[in-house]
Amino acid sequence: MGRTWKKLTLRLKQEEDKEKLYVWFMDKNPLGFWEKDHLMMVVYLDHWPEAPFPDYIVDFIKEEEPDENWAEEWRKNFKPISINDFITVRPPWEKSSSTPIDIVIYPAYAFGTGDHATTAVCMQFIARYLIPGMSFLDVGMGSGILSLLAVRLGAGEITAIDIDLLAMEELERNCILNQIDLTRIHFRVGNLTAVSGNFDFIVANIGAQFQLENLPTMSDLLTLSGFMVLSGFQTDDAPSIQKRTESFPLRLIESQTRQDWVTQVYQKQ
């Protein structure tokens, strides 16, 4: 018997509330978002969120939907995404692209198809700063899309960590779709305490609270002159995160804001 997912159809007060909605769901492990129109959003989850809902949600409908409907929704909504001139992300039913790096992601139960601003900018920064042979840590890997890009860019040892065991299923499937050996990426279930060693490149696309709490650990895991990409937070949170990094030997070398989402690159001094 297939999985059954929670489906929430939400009506917002105003279109600008969509970004607030993304932030509110960040720690609730959403499986997918769709915009029905400028005020209506559909969210798929594993569990119903606890009440009360934020006041900018003026109405909602709760439904349960089988796997087959979920897959069909993804097919209608996930199209090839151009990250830059040489990286494309696409679902397996779309034909391969002509770009040098063509990444296939099966849209399923983990965050990371390249369509969200944070994922796309993280991929751009990884492509810009990752040097072949660098060891790579993907914190909160979701679909594994950032680790797959690291493989394609010639990274050395790659470790990916996520608190959700479902992420392992998605990583395995996406490795197969991209013809990548399953042993190429070392997967860990849990938090950062499950990781040991040091890494030349760390990426964490999660959220402001996670970054603030885990910066000491991530800084310790980063090698001298290594790069750290932080994302998954909005412009209002950027100053507090940048202030927090001042307690560590980290220098901000680039920042990009897209659709009010911020992605920063630090280098260890």
N, C-alpha and C positions, 0 to 999 in steps of 0.2 A: 504494500500500500504506500502511495507517495506521500510526500509532506503536504501539510496544509499551512498556509501562511496567513498572518493577520493583515488585513487591508483597511487602512484608514483613508477616507476621503474627507478632506478638510476645506472649509471656506474661510478665507482670511479677510480681515477688515480692509486692507489695502495691499497693493502689489508690493510695496516696499517691505512688507512683513515676511516675504519669502526667505530673505537672508537670516532673519531672526529664527525662522522655523528650522532651517538647516542647523543652526547653532544649538537650538534646544534639543534636537534629535541626535546630536553628535555622540553623546554617551549612552544612547539607547540602542546601539547596533542596528541602525536602519538597513534594510536590504535593498531599497530602491526608492527613488523619487520620480514622479512624473507630474508635469504641469498640464492640467486639463484646459485651463484658460488662465487669464491674468490673476484670478482670485482663487481658483480651485487647484488643490494639490492632492495627489495620491501618494501615500507612503505605505510600503510593505515592511513588516516587522516579524520577528520571531515571537515576541510577547507584546501584549498591550502595555502602553506606557501608563504609569500611575497618574491618577487625577491629583490636583486640578490641571487642566490645560491652561496655557497662557491666554490672557484676555484678548489677544489679537486673533485667536481662533474663535470665530463667531458661531460656527456650526460644524458638526462632524458626523460621519456615518461609519459604523464598525461592521466589517464583513470578514468572512473567512473564504479563502480562495485556494484551490488545489494547485499543485505544481504546474500542471499543464497550462492553466490560465496565466500563471506567472511567466512561464517561458514565452508564451505568445505576446504578452505585454512587452517583454524585453525585445523581441524580434521587431516589434513595431517602433520601438523607441531608440534602439542602439544602432547607430550608423557609423561608418568609418570616420575617424577623427584624425586630423592632421596636427601633430604636435609641433613640428617645424618642417623645414624643407626635406629632412631625411628620416623622420620618424612618423610612422602611421600606426594607429591602433584600430583594429577592426574585429567584428564578431566572425566566427568561423564560416557563416553562410555567405559572407561577402567575398568577392574575388580579391586575390592578393594585390597589393599596391606596387607601384614602381619605385617607391622610396627604398634606400639601402637597408633601413631597419623597418621590418613589417611585423608587428606584434599582434598575435591573435589572443583575444580574451573572450572566454565564454561567459556571458553575463549571467551571474547566478546569485549566490548568497553572501558575497563579500564585497566590501567597498573597493572600487578602483577599476574603472573602465576607461579613464582618460578624459571623460566628459566634464568632470568637475574642475573648476579653476585651480584648486590646490594640487590635484594630481598632475594636470598638464604642466604647471609651472615647475613642480618638483622634477618632472621628466626633463624639462628644458635645462634646469640647473645641473642635473646629473650628467646630461650629455656635455655640458660646458666644462665641468670641473673634474669629472672622473677620469683618472689616468689609468690606462690598461695595467693590470696587475695589482691594483689597489684592493685591499680587503674591504668588504662592504657589509654594513649592518642595516637591515630594513626593519624598523620598529613599527609594529602595527601594520603588518604587510597586506591584510585584506586579500585581494585577488592575487597578489604576488606580482603585480604589473611592474613595480619599480625594481624588484629583484630580477625579473626577466629582462628589463632594459639593461641592468648592470651586466648580465651575462652577455648580451649582444654587444656591449661596449668593451668587453674584454676584461672585466673585473677579475680579481684573484679569488680568494675564498669568500663565499657569500653566505651570510647567516640571516635568516628571516624569523621574526618572532611575532606572535599574536596570542591574545588571550582566548580567542575563539577557535575551537577545534575544527569547525567547518572550514576555516581558512586553509587547513592542510588539504582538504578535499579539492578546493579550488586551485591551489598551487599545483597539485599533482595533475589535474586535468589540463591546466594551462601549460604546464611543461610539456605534456604529451602533444598538445595542439601546436606547440612551437618547436617540436622535435628537439627538446632539451632534456638531457639525461636527468632523471629525478634526483641523483646524488649530487648534482651540481650546486644545489641550494640546500643548506642545512637548516631545517625547520625546528623551532622550539615553541612549545606551548607554555604560556605564562607571561609573567612580567619580566622586567630587565634583570631581576635576580637570577633568571635562568641562563643568562649570557655571561661568558667569561672571555678573557683575552682582550686584545685591543684591535681597533679598526681604523683604517685610513679614511674611510668615508662612512658617515652615519646619516640616515634620513629618517625623520619622524614626522609623519603627516597625520596628526591625531587631534590635538586641541590645546587651547591655552593652559588649562589646569594641569594637563599631563606634562606639558613643557616646563612649567614652573616647578613642579614637584620633582621631575626627573632630570633636570639639567645637571645637577652634581654628578649623577651616575653616568650620564652620557658624556660629560666632559672627561671623566676618568677613563672611559672606554676609548676615547678618541686619541689617536697617536699625535705626536708633535707634527705640526704643519698639516694635519688632516683637516678634512672639510666636514661640516655638519649643516644639513639642510633641515630647517624647522618650518612647519606649515600646519594648516588646519585651524588657524585662528584669524580673527578679523582685525580691522584697523584699530578698534578701540583697545584691543589687548596687546598690540605690538609694542607700545612704549614700556609696559610692565615686563614683557619678556626680554626686551633689549636691556632694560635696567638690571634684570636678574643675571644676564650673561656677564655683566661687569664684575661679578664676584669670581669669575673664572677666567683663565687665559684664552679668551675667545674674542676675536675681532670680527666685526660685521664687515663683510666685503661686498655684499650685494643684497638688495631687497626689491621685491616686485609685488605690487598690489593689483589684483584683478577681481573685479566684481565684489569689491570690499574684502576679499580674502588676501591674506599676506603670506608670502613665502620669503624666508631669509636664509642667506648662506653665511656661515661663520667659518673662520679658520683658526686652529689652535696655535697660539704663539709660544 
